[in-house]
């Protein structure tokens, strides 16, 4: 029985590490989004408000994916 619990614990650790791996992608995507904002402002400073609105929308999509990953990790950890 004890070895079965160890296998379940090991499976949870592997599942959590697999779920947390795309968070690195979220961090990279956030950097790319804001780098594109800076580059866009360098080319067209008069479109600052429009570019910032698009940037915040893209950032919200990336962060919602990150929060979804945290929710999946919590479900894995609970069960």
PyMOL commands that set and color helices and strands:
alter all, ss='L'
color gray80, all
select helices_A, chain A and resi 2-43+45-78
alter helices_A, ss='H'
color red, helices_A
deselect
rebuild
show_as cartoon
